[in-house]
Amino acid sequence: MSEPLVPGNGSLDRGRGLHLLREMLRVRRFEERCVELYSETKIRGFLHLYVGQEAVAVGVMQALAPEDAIVATYREHGHALVRGVSAESIMAEMYGRVEGCARGRGGSMHLFDAATRFYGGNAIVGAGLPLAVGLALADKLAGRNRVTACFFGDGAVAEGEFHESMNLAALWCLPVLFCCENNLYGMGTALRDAESETDLALKAAAYRMPSWEVDGMDVLAVERAARVAAAQVRAGGAPCFLELKTYRFRAHSMYDPDLYRSKEEIERYKLRDPIPALQGRLASERMLNEQDLAAIEQEVAEEIEAADEFAQAGKEEPVEELERFVYCEAPPAVGFEGRELA
């Protein structure tokens, strides 16, 4: 069985509350601008939005230190932004400019920034899990007191990499904080139609690691759970698993017609939107007024506008540099008789 989560301190001070609200608004407004730019065909390719899930990235990041590592999925704009990757470099990457965090070569699904130890942005479902295990193994062998936080969706739980990674992390006692963002759908497939056991924390507990179910629509609950789990991982006890129950308000991607769930379901979950929820609590405790909210919104709007202007003014990679960072040459074509083809 999943272990009960140690209760955290439910108190909230104004500075911390406004910080959490500002970070969630930064992610929400960034994603909304991406929708506009995509609709205007200024950015292309695949685009997976984090709208509705902001409390997860913002809450978990509060428990991580600069020396810790983060591995994310292809729905990673929010993780990168909250981690400290600049909005300018993320937006430039969306535009495919060399000023982007991956020099414009990765785009939306492959954000990367070594300076903040943000190791993707991984387009393949479940691909980040073994990478996180490798990073954690390297830290353990080198004697570094670090945590690797690995974000993945409920769809990844059906992948072989999930089970292999969970097993090795538990077997070798590696410092990994597994963060499963359960938004109920793996692309267009409901969790109940893909998993015989839908209690994902219970699955993790089968690998003999502490595992907890958390309300992923409550940023304060996420932060408390992440702090408890990260502290336990850092202390060398074992890897930990958080099942963060959340919901995405938009389709799986901009190409998705979103026909597999009802509008009524979406509207029902929007009533639990983590941003108005925190706003309401702060207002009720007299920590937030209309002027505060307007100031935060203005600050966020200016940051995103500056990022868009920076990205639009960026440069495309010169054709002569396209082979840069390619580390092997294509082998010569060989015929059936072993002779090199002309």
Wavefront OBJ file of the C-alpha trace (Angstrom):
o trace
v 0.000 0.000 0.000
v 0.974 3.625 -0.467
v 2.291 5.216 2.705
v 0.362 8.109 4.249
v 1.919 11.465 3.558
v 3.383 13.212 6.580
v 1.180 16.277 7.175
v 2.848 19.550 6.322
v 2.445 23.014 7.751
v -0.684 24.542 6.239
v 0.272 28.125 7.151
v 0.850 30.567 4.321
v 2.655 33.884 4.394
v 2.054 36.691 1.910
v 5.454 36.591 0.223
v 5.329 32.870 -0.430
v 1.726 33.016 -1.594
v 2.374 35.806 -4.080
v 5.449 34.005 -5.381
v 3.477 30.826 -6.079
v 0.700 32.807 -7.741
v 3.148 34.761 -9.897
v 4.878 31.587 -11.069
v 1.612 29.885 -12.036
v 0.480 33.007 -13.898
v 3.808 33.157 -15.753
v 3.242 29.624 -17.032
v -0.434 30.195 -17.895
v 0.171 33.447 -19.771
v 3.192 32.014 -21.588
v 1.104 29.092 -22.825
v -1.722 31.378 -23.865
v 0.722 33.439 -25.926
v 1.978 30.239 -27.547
v -1.587 29.456 -28.636
v -1.831 32.890 -30.267
v 1.520 32.521 -32.031
v 0.692 29.025 -33.227
v -2.650 30.204 -34.592
v -0.802 32.964 -36.448
v 1.647 30.323 -37.815
v 4.577 32.182 -36.257
v 5.597 29.018 -34.437
v 5.086 25.573 -35.946
v 5.610 21.907 -35.207
v 4.108 20.037 -32.283
v 2.831 22.058 -29.351
v 1.687 20.516 -26.058
v 0.308 22.976 -23.522
v 0.438 22.884 -19.727
v -2.742 24.870 -19.077
v -4.407 23.485 -15.936
v -1.359 21.632 -14.617
v 0.627 24.659 -13.415
v 0.362 23.763 -9.729
v 2.465 20.644 -10.278
v 5.571 22.266 -11.769
v 5.376 25.294 -9.494
v 4.802 23.278 -6.333
v 7.495 20.667 -6.951
v 10.152 23.191 -7.979
v 9.938 24.847 -4.549
v 11.444 21.692 -3.038
v 14.432 21.537 -5.395
v 17.867 23.123 -5.065
v 19.947 24.629 -7.907
v 22.249 21.585 -7.906
v 19.344 19.179 -8.410
v 18.436 17.905 -11.876
v 15.114 17.980 -13.709
v 13.972 15.631 -16.460
v 10.635 16.434 -18.086
v 8.261 15.355 -20.831
v 7.321 17.051 -24.104
v 4.755 19.153 -22.139
v 7.609 20.970 -20.452
v 7.379 24.727 -21.095
v 6.118 25.289 -17.552
v 8.812 23.149 -15.936
v 11.556 25.007 -17.795
v 10.137 28.446 -17.048
v 9.729 27.793 -13.322
v 13.142 26.145 -13.120
v 14.761 29.369 -14.262
v 15.237 28.922 -17.997
v 14.531 32.408 -19.314
v 11.275 33.140 -21.112
v 13.368 34.712 -23.892
v 15.398 31.574 -24.592
v 12.306 29.354 -24.409
v 10.353 31.554 -26.793
v 13.319 31.792 -29.161
v 13.441 28.009 -29.186
v 9.754 27.926 -30.117
v 10.547 30.169 -33.080
v 13.505 27.989 -34.093
v 16.073 30.731 -33.512
v 19.709 30.183 -32.589
v 19.152 32.266 -29.459
v 16.887 29.483 -28.172
v 17.937 27.260 -25.287
v 18.655 24.439 -27.783
v 19.804 26.779 -30.588
v 16.442 26.369 -32.284
v 17.122 22.709 -33.036
v 14.715 21.224 -30.516
v 11.600 23.340 -30.558
v 8.700 22.936 -28.161
v 9.352 19.321 -27.175
v 13.121 19.464 -26.627
v 13.883 22.370 -24.332
v 17.290 21.931 -22.687
v 19.430 24.090 -20.439
v 22.563 22.715 -18.786
v 23.065 25.860 -16.694
v 19.869 25.166 -14.737
v 20.349 21.364 -14.935
v 17.189 21.071 -17.001
v 17.738 17.919 -19.080
v 14.719 17.952 -21.383
v 12.132 17.989 -22.897
v 11.884 14.377 -24.136
v 9.520 13.655 -27.009
v 9.186 9.894 -26.507
v 6.711 8.801 -23.835
v 8.649 7.462 -20.855
v 12.054 8.306 -22.339
v 13.015 10.596 -19.472
v 12.714 7.870 -16.839
v 15.923 5.937 -17.623
v 17.761 9.239 -18.118
v 16.744 10.278 -14.605
v 17.984 6.956 -13.236
v 21.314 7.506 -14.998
v 21.711 11.024 -13.619
v 20.891 9.818 -10.111
v 23.298 6.891 -10.409
v 26.078 9.269 -11.460
v 25.368 11.499 -8.449
v 25.393 8.547 -6.074
v 28.660 7.130 -7.441
v 30.273 10.574 -7.215
v 29.014 11.098 -3.668
v 27.003 14.198 -4.579
v 23.983 14.982 -2.380
v 21.544 15.771 -5.186
v 18.014 14.910 -6.205
v 16.869 14.170 -9.751
v 13.206 15.082 -10.236
v 11.612 13.171 -13.090
v 8.264 14.372 -14.464
v 6.139 12.076 -16.619
v 2.489 11.487 -17.418
v 0.145 8.650 -16.548
v 0.590 7.304 -20.083
v 4.239 6.538 -19.322
v 3.226 4.095 -16.581
v 2.246 1.589 -19.283
v 5.739 1.715 -20.807
v 8.485 -0.789 -20.064
v 10.894 2.032 -19.202
v 8.711 2.947 -16.248
v 8.966 -0.470 -14.618
v 12.646 -0.895 -15.401
v 13.466 2.547 -14.027
v 11.395 2.132 -10.883
v 12.992 -1.249 -10.206
v 16.571 -0.051 -10.643
v 16.001 3.134 -8.629
v 14.609 1.110 -5.734
v 17.140 -1.720 -6.038
v 20.124 0.624 -6.072
v 18.562 3.171 -3.673
v 18.988 6.073 -6.102
v 18.055 9.701 -5.316
v 15.152 10.055 -7.762
v 11.919 11.906 -7.078
v 9.400 10.389 -9.504
v 6.623 12.904 -10.269
v 3.739 11.315 -12.154
v 1.395 13.984 -13.533
v -1.823 12.000 -13.767
v -4.107 14.116 -15.966
v -6.329 11.064 -16.650
v -5.482 10.771 -20.349
v -2.511 9.325 -22.218
v -3.038 11.311 -25.423
v -6.656 10.369 -26.173
v -6.882 7.215 -24.074
v -8.487 7.425 -20.647
v -6.457 5.934 -17.819
v -9.307 3.567 -16.944
v -9.092 2.094 -20.462
v -5.318 1.616 -20.398
v -4.490 0.427 -16.878
v -6.039 -2.469 -14.966
v -4.888 -0.772 -11.744
v -5.563 2.970 -11.837
v -4.050 3.663 -8.412
v -0.640 4.655 -9.730
v 0.822 5.307 -6.288
v -0.044 1.720 -5.441
v 1.901 0.547 -8.505
v 4.949 2.460 -7.279
v 4.584 1.026 -3.785
v 4.982 -2.419 -5.334
v 8.620 -1.451 -5.925
v 9.009 -0.858 -2.186
v 9.409 2.887 -2.404
v 7.427 5.533 -0.494
v 4.580 6.679 -2.712
v 1.881 9.247 -2.148
v -1.222 10.488 -3.911
v -1.418 14.292 -4.019
v -4.023 16.820 -5.151
v -2.200 18.231 -8.157
v -4.683 21.091 -8.504
v -3.599 22.549 -5.134
v -0.183 24.192 -5.365
v 0.198 24.277 -1.580
v -0.517 20.556 -1.274
v 1.977 19.841 -4.068
v 4.647 21.964 -2.417
v 4.182 20.272 0.973
v 4.304 16.795 -0.533
v 7.337 17.609 -2.683
v 9.248 19.041 0.273
v 8.629 15.918 2.348
v 9.540 13.591 -0.519
v 12.613 15.539 -1.678
v 13.953 15.703 1.876
v 13.567 11.947 2.213
v 15.301 11.329 -1.128
v 18.103 13.726 -0.234
v 18.619 11.996 3.101
v 19.478 8.823 1.191
v 16.518 6.814 2.345
v 15.156 5.779 -1.044
v 13.591 7.120 -4.216
v 10.067 8.480 -3.743
v 6.999 8.596 -5.976
v 4.312 11.277 -6.122
v 1.092 10.689 -8.045
v -0.003 14.252 -8.730
v -3.656 14.158 -9.734
v -4.192 16.996 -12.177
v -6.027 17.839 -15.412
v -5.169 19.600 -18.648
v -7.801 22.058 -19.807
v -6.702 22.059 -23.440
v -6.348 19.208 -25.911
v -3.356 16.864 -25.883
v -1.720 18.985 -28.586
v -2.713 21.671 -31.037
v -3.400 18.915 -33.599
v -5.800 17.076 -31.279
v -9.561 17.553 -31.935
v -10.212 16.511 -28.302
v -13.193 14.263 -29.071
v -12.543 11.663 -26.360
v -13.892 13.666 -23.409
v -16.951 15.794 -22.885
v -17.078 19.569 -22.603
v -18.963 19.046 -19.356
v -16.026 17.146 -17.899
v -13.592 19.896 -18.862
v -15.794 22.606 -17.373
v -16.170 20.591 -14.186
v -12.409 20.417 -13.725
v -12.034 24.121 -14.532
v -13.934 24.789 -11.317
v -10.796 23.490 -9.594
v -8.401 25.682 -11.594
v -5.316 26.025 -9.351
v -4.798 29.725 -10.110
v -8.219 31.076 -9.005
v -8.057 28.630 -6.094
v -4.858 30.214 -4.755
v -6.127 33.705 -5.565
v -9.227 33.012 -3.525
v -7.288 31.768 -0.529
v -4.892 34.708 -0.591
v -7.770 37.157 -0.901
v -9.724 35.512 1.916
v -6.683 35.790 4.196
v -6.162 39.438 3.131
v -2.834 38.756 1.442
v -3.973 39.750 -2.054
v -6.009 42.664 -3.367
v -6.939 43.875 -6.844
v -3.899 46.137 -7.028
v -1.559 43.266 -6.170
v -3.092 41.047 -8.847
v -2.971 43.814 -11.467
v 0.696 44.440 -10.689
v 1.554 40.745 -11.042
v -0.374 40.456 -14.308
v 1.403 43.539 -15.669
v 4.813 42.194 -14.679
v 4.079 38.843 -16.321
v 2.686 40.477 -19.468
v 5.808 42.597 -19.856
v 8.066 39.558 -19.445
v 6.222 37.586 -22.112
v 6.035 40.541 -24.493
v 9.778 41.073 -24.153
v 10.371 37.361 -24.762
v 8.264 37.440 -27.920
v 10.085 40.501 -29.239
v 13.444 38.900 -28.458
v 12.476 35.705 -30.273
v 11.118 37.464 -33.342
v 14.322 39.471 -33.637
v 16.438 36.316 -33.403
v 18.396 34.656 -36.191
v 17.880 31.365 -37.953
v 20.825 29.002 -37.969
v 23.010 29.448 -41.078
v 22.861 26.543 -43.501
v 26.619 26.068 -43.274
v 26.300 25.272 -39.552
v 23.670 22.552 -39.889
v 26.286 19.807 -39.436
v 27.603 21.402 -36.254
v 26.991 19.201 -33.178
v 26.680 16.125 -35.404
v 29.228 13.784 -33.852
v 29.556 10.993 -36.403
v 29.811 10.779 -40.145
v 27.498 8.582 -42.160
v 29.263 5.290 -43.035
v 29.903 4.649 -46.733
v 27.148 2.804 -48.548
v 28.179 -0.830 -49.008
v 26.811 -3.309 -51.562
v 25.864 -6.914 -50.954
v 29.350 -8.114 -51.860
v 30.990 -5.807 -49.358
v 32.185 -3.374 -52.000
v 31.814 0.355 -51.411
v 29.228 1.866 -53.709
v 30.196 4.743 -55.952
l 1 2 3 4 5 6 7 8 9 10 11 12 13 14 15 16 17 18 19 20 21 22 23 24 25 26 27 28 29 30 31 32 33 34 35 36 37 38 39 40 41 42 43 44 45 46 47 48 49 50 51 52 53 54 55 56 57 58 59 60 61 62 63 64 65 66 67 68 69 70 71 72 73 74 75 76 77 78 79 80 81 82 83 84 85 86 87 88 89 90 91 92 93 94 95 96 97 98 99 100 101 102 103 104 105 106 107 108 109 110 111 112 113 114 115 116 117 118 119 120 121 122 123 124 125 126 127 128 129 130 131 132 133 134 135 136 137 138 139 140 141 142 143 144 145 146 147 148 149 150 151 152 153 154 155 156 157 158 159 160 161 162 163 164 165 166 167 168 169 170 171 172 173 174 175 176 177 178 179 180 181 182 183 184 185 186 187 188 189 190 191 192 193 194 195 196 197 198 199 200 201 202 203 204 205 206 207 208 209 210 211 212 213 214 215 216 217 218 219 220 221 222 223 224 225 226 227 228 229 230 231 232 233 234 235 236 237 238 239 240 241 242 243 244 245 246 247 248 249 250 251 252 253 254 255 256 257 258 259 260 261 262 263 264 265 266 267 268 269 270 271 272 273 274 275 276 277 278 279 280 281 282 283 284 285 286 287 288 289 290 291 292 293 294 295 296 297 298 299 300 301 302 303 304 305 306 307 308 309 310 311 312 313 314 315 316 317 318 319 320 321 322 323 324 325 326 327 328 329 330 331 332 333 334 335 336 337 338 339 340 341 342
